Amino acid sequence: MAVYAEERGAPTLVEAVPAADPAPLGLAAFALTTFILSGHNATFIPDVIWVGLAMFYGGLTQLLAGMWEFRNRNVFGATAFSTYGGFWLSLGAFVILAETTKLGAGLKGPDVLNSLAWFLLAFAIFNTYMLAWSSRVSVAVFGVFATLEATEILLAIGFFHQAHGGSASITHIGGWVGIVTAAVAWYASAAGVVNGMSPERKVLPVGSPLWGGTPVGSRRGSPMPRRREVAGGH
């Protein structure tokens, strides 16, 4: 069942039955994958285990959450989850290619570390403007992007430092900050789940937008509130 809605002068098809909020799933996928890789960067979790998670949980699952956010007309959530789903898929693919193929064999000396540093620096640029706009979403989501910004910058500096013969100490610090990032994302995910199960009240607070105000008709307690369509008949 569907109805037509009018927005910005163009007719769009809107399903009468709303989709479930994909934000808690996307945040959970991001949090767990970040925790495992950060634990490796902090030296207490072995290597490799994070690669499968990067491909299927942090990567594919987060990408799917981003596609569902497009369905929910949430431009911020769609952009964030789709991009970081691509981040994890790209990182996992790079490591597999670098370690198992002739293409990867062409990387010499510090090339892998330099590549990882540039990769993280590029995503830190994207994350910077998402951090600014996350202040219009909720305090919980702003916390995720703020800690992630620190993680990406520290890891980029750390990998550049290692590539030029330095120690891994900055990378280890970046790993511990990444664990904080994962914890904040897990909290935002948990809040989204339990608040979505209790529409009459917020069980776990996510905080109001720092500026701009919550979208009209948004779901109470969602870490990434979006405007809901109200279907009407003709």
N, C-alpha and C positions, 0 to 999 in steps of 0.2 A: 504494500500500500504506500502510495506516495502522493505528495501534493506539490504544487508549484509555488515558490516564494519569490518575491520581487526584492532585489537588493542592488543598489547602485545602478538602477535603470536596466538591469539585464535579468531575464528570467532564469532561475536555476531550479533544478530538481532537488527536493529535500525529502528524505525518508521520514515518515511519520513516527517510526519507532526509533528513538535515539540509540546510538552505539554506546557501549560501556566506555568509561574513561580509560584510555590506554596509558596515561601518564604513570600510574604506579608500576605497571609492567616495564615500561621503558626505563624508569629510574632504578628499578630493581636489577635489570640486566646491566645497566651502566655501573651500579654500585658493586655488584659481585665481581664483575670482570676487572674493574679498577682495583678492588681490594686484592685480588690474586696477583695481578701484575705489580702492584705497589709493594706487596709483601716480598716479591722477588727482588724488586729494586732496593728494598730495605734489608735484603739478604736473609730473611727467615723462611721464605717459601722457595722451593726448588724451581728451576727454569722449566720451560716447555709446557707445563700444565695449563698455563694461561692461553696458549695458542688455540686450542679447541674452543674454549670459552669465547675468545675474541671472534672466532668465525661464526659461532652459532648462537650464543647468548648475547654477548655485548654487541655483536655485529648484526646477524639476521633478525633476532628478536627485536632489537632496538629499531632497526630499519622498518620492520612491520608496525611497530608502535608509531613511528613517524608517519607511515601511510594512513593509519587509522586517525591520526590527528588531522590529516588533510580532510578526511571524511567529517570530522568534528569541527571543521572550519577554524582550527586553532593554528594560526600561522607560526607562532612562536614554538609551540610544541612540535609541529611538523618539521620545522627547520632544525631544531635542536636534536631531536631523536634521529631523524634521517641522516644528518651530518655525522653524529657520533656513532651511528650504526656503520656508516661508511668508514669512519676513522678506524674502528676495530677490525672491520673486514680488510681494509688496506694494510693495517699494521700486521695482522696475521699472515696475509698473503706475502708481504715483503719478507718476513722472517722465513717463511717456507721456501720462497724463491732463493733467498740468500744462503740458506743452509743446504738445500737439496738439488739445486740445478746448476747448469753450466753458466747461466746468466749471473747467478750469485757468485760463482767462482771468479768472475771478473772484478769483484770488489777487493781492493787491496788495502792492507794496513788499516788506517783509521777511517776508511770509507764508510763502513757500516755505522760507526758512531757518529760521524758527520751527517750521514743520511738521516739517522734518527733525530739528531738535533734540529736539522732543518724542517723535518716533518712536524716536530712538536712546535717549533717556532711558527710555522704556517698556521697550525690549528690554534695557537695562542692568539694570533691576530683575529681569527674568526671569533674566538671565545671572548675577546675584549668587547666587541660591540654587543654580543649576546649577554655578557655580564651587565652592560649598561641597561639593556632592555629588560633583563630579568628583574630589575628593580620595579617594573610595572606588573610583575606577576605575583610573587609572594616572597616573604622573607626566607622561607625554606629553599625555594629555587634560587634566590639570590645567593644564599649560602653555598649551594652546590657550585654555582658558576664562579664565585669568589675563590673558594678553595681549589677548584680546578684550574683557575688562572694561575694561582701560585704554584701548583703542581707542574703544569706545563712549562712555565718559565724556569723553575728550578731544574727540571729534567733536561731542558734544552741547554742551559748553562752547563749542567753536569756532563752531558755527553760531549759538548764542545771541549770542555776542560779535559776529559779523558782522551779525546781524539788528539789533543796536543800534548799528551804525555803526563797529564795531571792525575791525581788520585780520584777515586770514585766517591769521595765523601759527599760532594754536593748532590750526586745522583741518589745516594742513600737518604739524604735529607728529603729530597723530592719524593722518594718512596714513602717516607713516613707522613708527609703532607698529603700524599695520595690516599693513604689510609683514612685520614681525617675526611677527605673528600668523599670516599666511599661511605663512611659513617653518616655524613650529612645526607647523602643521596638515599641511603637506606631509610633514614628517618622520614624523609619526604615521601618515599614510596609507602612505608607503613602507614603514614597519616592518610595518604590517598586511599589505601585499601579500607581501613577501618571507618574513615569518614564517608566513603562511598557506600558502606554497609549500614550507615546510620544517618540517612539523609535529614532526619529531624534535628540533629545537633552535631556539632563538631566534637569528636572525641580527642583527637590530637590536633593542636593548633599548628597552622602553617604560616601564620602572620599575614597581615594585609599588605597590599602593594606599598612600596615606599613612596610612590607618587603615581598619579594617574587614575586611581580608583579601579575597583573590580568591575569586569564587564557586566552589563545588565543581564539578569537571568542566569548567571553562571552557577555552576554546581557548588554547593556549600562544601567547604573543606577540601576541595581538590587542590593539589599543589600547583597545578597549571590550569586555573579557571578559564573557561571560554564561554562565549555567548551561546546559549541554547536556542535552537529554532523552536518556535511554538507553531505546530501544525494546525491549520484551520481549514474547514471545508468551505465549499462554494455553493 
